[in-house]
């Protein structure tokens, strides 16, 4: 069995990995890179619009035979660990005949992301469901999926067996979310399997002195922020981050406020209600749904009203929210400042920002900060990472006890050497024979 990392050996995001036997090939993730070689963020909107030829010419599309071109033979399958674009963003450029294995949760998040955020769609005719604990045969490979905790719903790790060798691909994961039992179950299932190679994410490997809160501690912090707020509380986070969604919903209930989801968030809530503690927005007295103006205009323009009719009973307008602002916790996006709020907030409006801090430096957040200041409000950063912390990486690698550890999804793979003597650092495009 051979492993080739086409991208991701020395960067965070953009994973694209090939595993091959003499007869079969599978691809793990087809991600759009997040940063250029100077570690500056890519313009993801521009990359979404690029053609295959354009992305190939600027080095975004890896040259993997049969994956993004018409070379034969094609890979037998693509496996998606989760729905973030740095793992799925190049799917639309892949050959349409290649089946795509992913959890139902990943397919739901990709559906919501494609409808509301311009993110990639997983075509139904290509999707092959792979359940946690289920083993699937793909050519020479036996692939077993395991649910993991990450900052998006439906994330999985993959155990891959072929030719008498075993690879564990961690995908993106963490140990400080709402479901610690997931990583405990994963470790219990594989720790006696004699793993030959662990392909391990290392987003925080260079932050050995940093450990953030867990999601329960963060929820308590959010409750305190809401309780101390005299006016409207805005909330900015990814609706696909279901742990965070649960935290804000629970914090709203604990402070006797109504949680106002935008239509994107409400759609996610509707999709996952049967599998989580999140209620369907149309069925809960604790939830209202707000339609941003740009979205209402888009829905009317495309004649899609019937797709959102289930939300109508929970619909609330900004006039009602502004008449009693201390009653609500409201999902907010910077585009809403001008289109919905008319460029100004009501007195004492506050906004809890619960995302990667780097986004705050983007131009769309600068007017928001000014408007909050002018309203005697403030921007409150309250966040914890969706990625595994340094100490937990050390513990995880120790418990898996793989013969070889190969870092991925990190700028600093050499940092693994501090605690992993069986380290092998690859470069993009390098092939390793698993022994």
C-alpha positions in Angstrom: 0.0 0.0 0.0 1.3 3.4 -1.0 0.5 6.9 0.4 0.8 10.1 -1.5 -0.2 13.5 0.0 -0.8 15.7 -3.0 -1.4 18.7 -0.8 -1.5 19.4 3.0 2.0 18.3 4.2 3.1 21.9 5.1 -0.1 23.9 5.3 -3.4 24.1 7.2 -6.2 23.0 4.8 -6.4 21.9 1.2 -6.1 18.2 2.1 -5.8 15.9 -0.9 -4.4 12.4 -0.2 -4.1 9.3 -2.4 -3.8 5.7 -1.1 -3.1 3.0 -3.7 -2.6 -0.7 -4.1 -1.5 -2.5 -7.2 -5.2 -2.5 -8.4 -7.1 0.2 -6.5 -6.9 3.9 -5.6 -8.9 6.0 -3.2 -8.7 9.7 -2.5 -9.1 11.2 1.0 -10.6 14.7 0.7 -10.4 17.2 -2.2 -9.9 20.5 -0.3 -9.4 24.0 -1.5 -6.3 25.5 0.2 -6.9 28.2 2.7 -3.6 30.0 2.4 -1.1 30.8 -0.3 2.7 30.1 0.1 3.1 33.3 2.1 0.4 32.1 4.5 -1.9 34.8 3.4 -5.6 33.8 3.1 -6.9 32.9 -0.4 -9.9 34.7 -1.8 -12.2 31.7 -1.5 -15.0 33.4 -3.5 -12.6 33.8 -6.5 -11.4 30.2 -6.2 -15.1 29.0 -6.2 -15.6 30.8 -9.5 -12.4 29.5 -11.2 -12.6 26.9 -14.0 -10.6 23.7 -13.7 -8.1 25.0 -16.2 -7.6 28.2 -14.3 -7.2 26.5 -11.0 -4.8 24.0 -12.5 -2.7 26.8 -14.0 -2.3 28.6 -10.7 -1.5 25.4 -8.8 -4.8 25.1 -6.9 -5.9 21.9 -8.6 -3.4 19.0 -7.8 -2.3 16.9 -10.7 -3.8 13.6 -9.7 -4.2 11.2 -12.7 -7.9 10.5 -13.3 -9.2 12.7 -10.5 -9.5 16.1 -12.1 -8.7 15.1 -15.7 -9.9 12.4 -18.0 -6.9 10.1 -17.6 -7.5 6.4 -17.0 -7.8 4.6 -14.7 -9.8 6.9 -12.4 -9.6 6.5 -8.7 -12.1 4.0 -7.3 -13.6 6.5 -4.8 -13.4 9.8 -3.0 -13.8 9.8 0.8 -14.8 13.1 2.4 -14.0 13.4 6.1 -16.3 16.4 6.6 -18.0 19.3 4.8 -15.5 22.2 5.3 -14.3 23.6 2.0 -10.7 23.0 2.8 -11.6 19.3 2.5 -14.4 19.4 -0.1 -13.9 22.6 -2.2 -12.6 21.0 -5.3 -15.2 18.3 -5.6 -17.0 20.0 -8.5 -13.8 19.7 -10.5 -13.5 15.9 -10.0 -14.6 13.4 -12.6 -18.4 12.9 -12.3 -18.1 9.1 -12.5 -16.1 8.8 -9.2 -18.4 7.8 -6.3 -18.1 9.9 -3.1 -18.3 8.3 0.3 -19.4 10.5 3.2 -21.7 10.5 6.2 -25.3 11.7 5.9 -24.3 14.6 8.2 -21.7 15.7 5.7 -24.1 15.5 2.8 -26.6 17.6 4.8 -24.1 20.2 5.6 -23.0 20.4 2.0 -26.6 20.8 0.9 -27.1 23.7 3.3 -23.8 25.3 2.4 -24.5 25.1 -1.3 -28.0 26.6 -0.9 -26.9 29.5 1.3 -23.2 30.1 1.1 -22.0 29.2 -2.4 -20.2 26.1 -1.1 -19.8 22.8 -3.0 -22.8 20.5 -3.5 -22.6 16.7 -3.1 -24.6 15.3 -6.1 -27.0 12.7 -4.9 -26.2 10.3 -7.6 -22.5 10.2 -6.5 -23.1 10.0 -2.8 -22.5 6.7 -1.0 -23.4 6.8 2.6 -20.7 5.5 5.1 -21.9 5.1 8.7 -19.8 5.3 11.8 -18.6 1.8 12.7 -19.5 0.5 9.2 -16.9 -1.2 7.1 -17.2 -0.7 3.3 -15.2 -2.6 0.7 -13.9 -0.3 -2.1 -11.7 -2.3 -4.6 -8.8 -3.8 -2.5 -9.7 -1.6 0.5 -11.7 -2.1 3.6 -12.7 1.3 5.0 -14.2 1.8 8.4 -15.6 5.2 9.4 -15.6 6.6 12.9 -17.6 9.7 14.0 -15.3 12.4 15.4 -15.9 15.7 17.1 -15.1 18.8 15.0 -16.5 22.2 14.3 -19.0 20.9 11.8 -21.6 18.2 11.9 -21.0 14.7 10.5 -17.2 14.6 10.6 -15.4 11.2 10.4 -12.0 9.6 10.7 -11.2 6.6 8.4 -9.5 3.3 9.1 -8.1 1.9 5.8 -6.9 -1.7 5.4 -5.4 -3.3 2.4 -2.5 -5.7 1.5 -2.0 -6.5 5.2 -1.4 -2.9 6.2 -3.5 -0.4 8.1 -3.7 3.4 7.9 -5.8 5.6 10.2 -6.7 9.1 8.9 -7.7 11.4 11.7 -9.4 14.0 9.5 -10.0 17.1 11.5 -11.0 16.4 15.1 -10.8 17.6 18.7 -11.3 16.3 22.3 -12.9 19.4 23.8 -16.3 19.4 22.1 -19.7 18.3 23.4 -19.1 14.7 22.5 -16.0 13.4 24.2 -17.3 9.8 23.8 -16.6 9.9 20.1 -12.8 10.0 20.4 -12.9 7.5 23.3 -14.8 5.1 21.1 -12.4 5.7 18.2 -9.4 4.9 20.4 -11.0 1.9 21.9 -11.8 0.5 18.5 -8.3 0.9 16.9 -5.8 0.9 19.7 -5.2 -2.9 19.4 -5.3 -3.0 15.6 -1.6 -2.5 15.1 -1.9 0.7 13.1 1.0 0.9 10.6 0.5 4.6 9.8 -1.4 7.4 11.5 -2.1 10.3 9.3 -2.6 13.0 11.9 -3.9 16.6 11.7 -1.8 19.2 13.5 -3.4 22.6 13.2 -2.4 23.5 16.8 0.9 21.6 17.0 3.0 24.8 17.3 0.8 26.1 20.1 2.1 23.9 22.9 1.4 26.6 25.6 -2.2 27.2 24.5 -5.3 25.4 25.6 -8.7 26.9 25.1 -12.1 26.2 26.7 -14.3 23.3 26.0 -17.7 23.9 24.5 -19.5 23.6 27.9 -17.2 26.2 29.4 -17.8 28.4 26.4 -21.6 28.1 26.8 -21.3 29.3 30.4 -19.3 32.3 29.2 -21.9 33.1 26.5 -24.6 32.9 29.2 -22.7 35.5 31.2 -22.3 37.8 28.2 -26.0 37.6 27.4 -27.1 38.2 31.0 -25.1 41.3 31.3 -26.4 42.8 28.0 -29.0 45.5 28.3 -30.1 45.4 24.7 -30.1 43.3 21.6 -27.5 40.5 21.5 -26.2 39.6 18.1 -24.3 36.3 17.5 -21.9 35.5 14.7 -20.9 31.9 14.2 -21.1 29.2 11.5 -24.5 27.5 11.5 -22.8 24.2 10.4 -20.9 24.3 13.8 -23.7 22.4 15.6 -21.9 22.3 19.0 -21.8 26.1 18.8 -25.4 26.3 17.6 -26.5 24.2 20.6 -24.5 26.4 22.9 -26.1 29.6 21.7 -29.6 28.1 21.7 -29.1 26.8 25.3 -27.7 30.1 26.4 -30.6 31.9 25.0 -33.1 29.7 26.9 -31.1 30.0 30.1 -31.3 33.8 29.9 -35.0 33.8 28.9 -34.4 35.2 25.5 -35.7 34.0 22.1 -33.1 32.6 19.7 -33.5 34.3 16.3 -32.0 32.1 13.6 -31.5 33.4 10.1 -32.9 31.2 7.3 -29.6 29.4 6.8 -29.3 28.5 10.5 -33.0 27.5 10.6 -32.5 25.2 7.6 -29.6 23.5 9.3 -31.7 23.1 12.5 -34.5 21.6 10.5 -32.1 19.1 8.8 -30.6 17.8 12.0 -33.4 18.0 14.4 -34.2 14.3 14.4 -30.5 13.5 15.3 -29.7 16.1 17.8 -31.2 18.1 20.8 -31.8 21.1 18.5 -35.5 21.7 17.9 -37.1 22.3 14.5 -37.5 26.1 14.4 -41.1 25.9 13.2 -42.0 23.8 16.2 -40.4 25.7 19.1 -41.6 28.7 21.1 -37.9 29.5 21.9 -37.0 30.0 18.2 -37.9 32.6 15.6 -36.6 32.9 12.0 -35.4 36.1 10.4 -35.1 36.4 6.6 -32.3 38.8 5.7 -33.4 41.1 2.8 -30.9 39.8 0.3 -32.1 36.3 0.9 -35.8 37.2 0.6 -35.1 38.9 -2.7 -33.1 35.9 -3.9 -35.9 33.5 -3.0 -38.5 35.6 -4.7 -36.3 36.1 -7.8 -35.8 32.3 -8.2 -39.4 31.4 -7.2 -38.2 29.2 -4.3 -40.8 30.3 -1.7 -42.1 26.7 -1.4 -38.7 25.5 -0.1 -38.9 27.8 2.9 -42.7 27.6 3.6 -42.1 25.5 6.7 -40.3 28.4 8.3 -43.2 30.9 7.9 -44.9 30.1 11.3 -41.7 31.1 13.1 -40.9 34.2 11.0 -40.1 37.5 12.8 -39.3 40.9 11.4 -36.7 43.5 12.5 -39.4 45.9 13.6 -40.7 43.4 16.2 -37.1 42.7 17.3 -36.3 46.4 17.7 -39.5 47.0 19.7 -38.1 44.7 22.5 -34.4 44.1 21.8 -33.5 42.7 25.2 -35.8 39.8 24.4 -33.7 38.3 21.6 -30.4 36.7 20.7 -30.1 37.1 16.9 -27.8 35.5 14.3 -25.9 38.2 12.5 -23.8 38.6 9.4 -21.9 41.8 8.4 -23.9 42.1 5.2 -27.0 42.7 7.3 -25.7 46.0 8.8 -26.6 48.0 5.7 -29.3 45.8 4.0 -31.4 45.2 7.1 -30.3 47.5 9.9 -29.9 50.6 7.7 -26.3 51.1 8.8 -27.0 51.7 12.5 -27.8 49.6 15.5 -30.1 50.4 18.4 -28.6 51.6 21.6 -26.6 49.1 23.6 -26.5 46.4 20.9 -23.7 43.9 21.5 -22.4 41.2 19.2 -20.7 37.9 20.3 -18.2 36.9 17.7 -17.5 33.2 17.8 -15.3 32.4 14.8 -11.7 32.3 13.9 -10.2 35.6 14.9 -8.6 36.2 11.5 -12.0 37.0 9.8 -12.3 40.1 12.0 -9.5 41.7 10.0 -11.6 41.5 6.8 -13.1 44.7 5.4 -16.7 43.7 6.0 -16.3 43.7 9.8 -14.8 47.2 10.0 -18.1 49.1 9.6 -19.8 46.7 12.1 -17.2 47.6 14.7 -17.8 51.3 14.1 -21.6 50.9 14.2 -21.4 49.0 17.5 -19.2 51.8 19.0 -21.7 54.5 17.9 -24.5 52.6 19.5 -22.7 52.4 22.9 -22.4 48.6 22.2 -19.4 46.4 21.8 -18.0 43.4 20.0 -17.3 40.4 22.3 -14.9 37.6 21.2 -16.0 34.3 22.7 -14.7 31.3 20.9 -12.9 28.0 21.1 -11.2 26.0 18.4 -12.6 23.3 16.3 -9.2 21.6 16.2 -7.4 19.3 18.6 -5.1 21.0 21.2 -1.4 20.2 21.5 -1.7 18.1 24.7 -4.5 16.1 23.2 -2.5 15.4 20.1 0.3 14.0 22.3 -2.2 11.8 24.2 -4.0 10.7 21.0 -0.8 9.6 19.3 0.4 7.8 22.4 -2.8 5.8 22.7 -3.0 4.9 19.0 0.7 3.8 19.1 1.1 3.6 15.3 4.4 2.4 13.8 4.7 5.6 11.8 3.1 9.1 12.2 2.7 11.3 9.2 1.6 14.9 10.0 -0.9 16.7 7.8 -3.0 19.9 8.0 -0.2 21.8 9.7 2.3 24.5 9.0 4.8 23.0 11.4 5.1 19.2 10.9 8.6 19.1 12.4 7.0 20.0 15.8 5.7 16.4 16.0 9.3 15.4 16.6 9.0 16.8 20.2 7.1 13.7 21.3 6.9 11.3 18.3 10.1 9.4 17.5 8.5 7.4 14.8 7.8 10.5 12.7 7.9 10.7 8.9 7.5 14.1 7.3 6.5 14.1 3.7 6.5 16.8 1.0 3.6 17.4 -1.3 3.6 14.8 -4.1 6.0 12.4 -2.3 5.0 8.7 -2.1 5.6 6.6 1.0 5.4 2.8 0.9 3.5 1.7 4.0 5.6 -1.0 5.7 
